[in-house]
Amino acid sequence: MIGKLTGTLLEKNPPEVVVDCHGVGYEVQVPMSTFYNLPAAGERVALLTHFVVREDAQLLYGFGTAAERQAFRELIKISGVGPRTALSILSGMGVNDLAQAVSLQEAGRLVKVPGIGKKTAERLLLELKGKLGADMGARAHATTDAQADILQALLALGYNDKEAAAALKALPADVGVSDGIKLALKTLAK
């Protein structure tokens, strides 16, 4: 019903923002990835939206990119995943990170998101397989088994997804697992 809002950003209170569109203020729930990319209050903003009507509420969810909105829509189709959980997932990891976790079937990365247990993570991986990834225009960073092992090692050592993916990009394509981990750690230490 409401597909996009363009107006003046009045308030920013994570995860909610208020957008003034010609005198009407819309309360919009946004994932943290969108929130961090918003301009300062008083500036113009455009958000793609998803409108949810429930028995007790009408809620508007906003996204900075079409890929975020599409991932949100795929997530809420899954049994047991509502808009609040989907927003939490997108706040905890970017669309590309989610697509990568799905394509590599890494439940451990989803469990790190607050509110996602092991069973929910496994259900997400099963339901999203083939729906995220290439369809979302995201390519998994780990293209070989060695790179996947290096990525898992970095995540196990406590590095977040973005740091590990950045270190993986800096590695030569044909690097072995042990050498790759050493090089990645050197890159991350800088």
VOVO-878872 format. One record per residue (C-alpha): x, y, z. Coordinates in Angstrom, 2 decimals, decimal comma. Layout:
X | Y | Z;
...
This chain:
0,00 | 0,00 | 0,00;
2,75 | 2,45 | 0,97;
5,83 | 1,60 | -1,10;
8,07 | 4,61 | -0,58;
8,29 | 7,67 | 1,64;
10,17 | 10,81 | 0,66;
10,29 | 13,73 | 3,02;
12,12 | 15,41 | 5,87;
13,68 | 13,33 | 8,61;
12,26 | 14,71 | 11,88;
13,46 | 12,28 | 14,55;
15,97 | 9,46 | 14,87;
15,46 | 7,11 | 17,83;
16,82 | 3,65 | 16,99;
15,23 | 1,65 | 15,50;
12,46 | 4,17 | 14,80;
12,53 | 7,31 | 12,69;
9,85 | 9,88 | 11,93;
9,59 | 11,12 | 8,35;
7,53 | 14,26 | 7,62;
5,80 | 13,98 | 4,24;
3,95 | 17,24 | 3,51;
2,83 | 17,76 | 7,10;
2,14 | 14,10 | 7,99;
4,70 | 12,40 | 10,24;
5,19 | 8,69 | 9,57;
6,76 | 6,52 | 12,28;
8,97 | 4,02 | 10,47;
10,89 | 1,09 | 11,95;
14,26 | 0,65 | 10,20;
17,09 | -1,89 | 10,51;
20,33 | -0,54 | 11,96;
22,06 | -0,87 | 8,57;
19,61 | 1,69 | 7,18;
19,66 | 3,79 | 10,38;
23,44 | 4,33 | 10,19;
23,16 | 5,55 | 6,59;
20,42 | 8,11 | 7,27;
21,17 | 11,83 | 6,96;
20,97 | 14,19 | 9,95;
17,58 | 15,28 | 11,31;
16,08 | 18,04 | 9,17;
17,53 | 16,63 | 5,93;
15,59 | 15,03 | 3,06;
15,32 | 11,27 | 3,11;
13,77 | 8,58 | 0,89;
12,89 | 5,16 | 2,28;
11,42 | 2,12 | 0,57;
8,72 | 0,74 | 2,83;
6,75 | -2,35 | 3,75;
3,35 | -1,83 | 5,39;
2,15 | -4,45 | 7,90;
-1,47 | -4,52 | 9,10;
-2,22 | -6,57 | 12,19;
-5,32 | -6,89 | 14,31;
-3,89 | -4,51 | 16,91;
-1,51 | -2,31 | 14,90;
-0,51 | -0,86 | 11,54;
3,27 | -0,72 | 11,22;
5,57 | 0,76 | 8,61;
9,05 | -0,66 | 8,03;
11,60 | 1,32 | 6,04;
14,72 | 0,34 | 4,10;
17,53 | 2,20 | 2,38;
17,86 | -0,32 | -0,46;
15,58 | -2,55 | -2,49;
17,75 | -5,56 | -1,54;
17,09 | -4,93 | 2,18;
13,34 | -4,70 | 1,60;
13,33 | -7,87 | -0,52;
15,31 | -9,77 | 2,13;
12,86 | -8,51 | 4,80;
9,92 | -9,76 | 2,71;
11,54 | -13,17 | 2,24;
12,23 | -13,41 | 5,98;
8,67 | -12,63 | 7,09;
7,31 | -15,37 | 4,81;
9,00 | -17,94 | 7,05;
6,89 | -19,53 | 9,78;
7,88 | -18,19 | 13,19;
9,66 | -15,12 | 11,81;
7,73 | -11,90 | 12,21;
8,61 | -8,36 | 11,19;
10,40 | -7,65 | 14,48;
12,62 | -10,74 | 14,14;
13,30 | -9,97 | 10,47;
14,32 | -6,43 | 11,43;
16,61 | -7,83 | 14,12;
18,26 | -10,16 | 11,58;
18,84 | -7,33 | 9,11;
20,18 | -5,15 | 11,95;
22,60 | -7,89 | 13,00;
23,93 | -8,64 | 9,53;
23,80 | -7,02 | 6,12;
21,94 | -8,50 | 3,15;
25,19 | -9,72 | 1,58;
26,24 | -11,36 | 4,87;
22,84 | -13,03 | 5,18;
22,99 | -14,25 | 1,58;
26,48 | -15,60 | 2,19;
25,41 | -17,40 | 5,38;
22,49 | -18,96 | 3,49;
24,57 | -20,02 | 0,49;
27,25 | -21,57 | 2,74;
24,58 | -22,96 | 5,15;
26,25 | -21,36 | 8,20;
23,77 | -21,53 | 11,07;
26,46 | -20,29 | 13,49;
26,42 | -16,82 | 11,94;
22,63 | -16,53 | 12,32;
22,68 | -17,71 | 15,95;
24,80 | -14,64 | 16,81;
21,77 | -12,43 | 16,08;
19,76 | -11,76 | 19,27;
16,49 | -13,70 | 19,32;
17,66 | -16,38 | 16,85;
18,20 | -19,83 | 18,31;
19,69 | -22,88 | 16,67;
16,35 | -24,29 | 15,45;
15,23 | -20,95 | 14,00;
18,60 | -20,50 | 12,31;
18,36 | -23,93 | 10,70;
14,80 | -23,24 | 9,55;
15,93 | -19,91 | 8,07;
18,73 | -21,60 | 6,15;
16,35 | -24,25 | 4,82;
13,60 | -21,81 | 3,83;
15,90 | -19,17 | 2,31;
18,02 | -21,58 | 0,28;
17,73 | -20,52 | -3,35;
15,79 | -17,37 | -2,46;
18,75 | -15,27 | -1,31;
22,21 | -15,14 | -2,79;
22,39 | -15,00 | -6,57;
18,79 | -13,75 | -6,68;
19,75 | -10,81 | -4,45;
22,78 | -9,95 | -6,56;
25,09 | -10,99 | -3,74;
28,01 | -13,27 | -4,36;
29,47 | -15,29 | -1,52;
32,93 | -14,05 | -0,63;
34,20 | -17,58 | -0,03;
34,54 | -19,08 | -3,49;
36,67 | -22,12 | -2,57;
36,72 | -24,61 | 0,29;
39,99 | -23,08 | 1,51;
38,46 | -19,60 | 1,64;
35,40 | -20,96 | 3,44;
37,70 | -22,60 | 6,02;
39,67 | -19,37 | 6,45;
36,43 | -17,42 | 6,93;
35,20 | -19,90 | 9,55;
38,53 | -19,72 | 11,39;
38,40 | -15,91 | 11,53;
34,81 | -15,98 | 12,78;
35,77 | -18,56 | 15,42;
38,59 | -16,27 | 16,56;
36,02 | -13,56 | 17,30;
36,25 | -11,32 | 14,25;
32,93 | -10,04 | 12,94;
31,59 | -10,83 | 9,46;
32,72 | -7,54 | 7,92;
36,28 | -7,80 | 9,24;
36,60 | -11,43 | 8,16;
35,18 | -10,73 | 4,68;
37,52 | -7,74 | 4,22;
40,54 | -9,83 | 5,22;
39,39 | -12,62 | 2,86;
39,16 | -10,19 | -0,08;
42,80 | -9,15 | 0,48;
44,05 | -12,74 | 0,11;
45,32 | -14,28 | -3,14;
42,72 | -16,59 | -4,74;
44,90 | -19,73 | -4,63;
46,12 | -19,44 | -1,01;
46,07 | -22,50 | 1,27;
44,17 | -22,63 | 4,54;
47,06 | -22,27 | 7,01;
48,86 | -19,61 | 4,94;
45,56 | -17,82 | 4,36;
44,78 | -17,66 | 8,07;
48,26 | -16,28 | 8,79;
47,96 | -13,64 | 6,06;
44,43 | -12,71 | 7,14;
45,55 | -12,27 | 10,75;
48,43 | -10,06 | 9,61;
45,96 | -7,97 | 7,59;
43,58 | -7,66 | 10,54;
46,43 | -6,72 | 12,92;
47,21 | -3,57 | 10,91;
